[in-house]
Amino acid sequence: MAKTLNATAGKREARSALRGLHGIDSIGIAWDGQGHPVVRVDLSPEADRAAVEQRLSAAEVPYLLRTVKGVVTAL
């Protein structure tokens, strides 16, 4: 990934970059295998994954994508 993430700023950048794309269920923060924060984007199965990856890469936001079936709710 291109840069170290400030969690709040990264989430804000991801929301801006993904504005207008359908199939984004939620945007949050997760940690990669090395303990660095990344933006976590939950996608519905019909989302255009390639478009999401392209926009996040262009914004230089470190990210983790996962496809979620069903309804995403807060705990």
Buried (B, 14 or more C-beta within 10 A) or exposed (E): BEEEBEBEEBBBBBBEBBEEBEBBBEBBBBEEEEEEBBBBBBBBEEBEEEBBEEBBBEBEBBBBBEEBEEEEEEE
